[in-house]
Amino acid sequence: MIVFIARRVALAVFVVLVVTLLVSWAIRLTGDPAIMLAQGAGSVTEEDLQRIRIALGLDRPFLVQYLGFLKGLVTGDFGRSFLGGTPVSLLVGRALPATLLLAFVSLAASILVSIPLGIHAAVHRGKAVDQLIRILSLVGLSFPNFWLAIMMVLVFSIGLGWLPPSGMEDASSLVMPAATMAVILTATNVRLVRTAMLETLSAQYIMVARSKGLRERVVLYKHALRNCAIPLITYIGLQFGGLVGGIVVVEQVFAWPGMGSLAFDAIAARDYPVLQAVITVLAILIVVINLAVDIAYGLVDPRIRAGVS
């Protein structure tokens, strides 16, 4: 297992290096930050723009800038924002917990709802309750997340006045953003759990477990669910990575102060250090999640531990 983890970590480091290199190169094709910073300053000469570039360190060759970024990555110093000079590490440190909180709560709520519903649909295959759950999951998949977010604001905030429309004030501020993400995730996870359980429930060992007189809950949750956990863990792990990376729209609608909002503002302002840091941190987070998924395989299925060792 140690050798397996070491190989995965080495691969993860390589992936992060490739991602940071591509991002560092690509964001410099979006425009000149010096021009953005000089807007509103009246008549600006090329000499003025060049002085701004020198002050920001943009006059140096690309490879020198990238190596400087990697050095800062090792030490945790991502430089300073082009707008205001705030340390980028401080901005990321404020935004990352908000994004992780929203992602974890959304995914946890989805898992708690989708697993019982998916199992219930599989057990009652073809019956009315199965059809109802499948229809509801299809409806949930049909909702664009931005539309669902706007509807929640209109109904629960403006209409009923139950929840705050935006910001991160207290626990109530988390309800609508998390529910928006959870609805989309649950619609997908219910179908996945149902399909995996249908394949597992037809296995011979399930019939043997039932013939032993085990309670149905034990058969479903201890035997069937555990044996179909590998594809579920794989998809949920990938889903969490996509959730963290694709949460920008929901954060914008609810003015949630997370990594998505920070990245959106950095793109608009061509704030290279902030955008580089956000994408790098998210890439590292996704790589770590994938590594955790690989390790979880061995914990769930002893056959994988035997194969690795």
Secondary structure, 3 states (H helix, E strand, C coil): CHHHHHHHHHHHHHHHHHHHHHHHHHHCCCCCHHHHHHCCCCCCCHHHHHHHHHHHCCCCCHHHHHHHHHHHHHHCCCCECCCCCCEHHHHHHHHHHHHHHHHHHHHHHHHHHHHHHHHHHHHCCCCHHHHHHHHHHHHHHHCCHHHHHHHHHHHHHHHCCCCCCCCCCCCHHHHHHHHHHHHHHHHHHHHHHHHHHHHHHCCHHHHHHHHCCCCHHHHHHHHHHHHCHHHHHHHHHHHHHHHHHCCHHHHHHCCCCCHHHHHHHHHHHCCHHHHHHHHHHHHHHHHHHHHHHHHHHHHHCHHHHHHHC
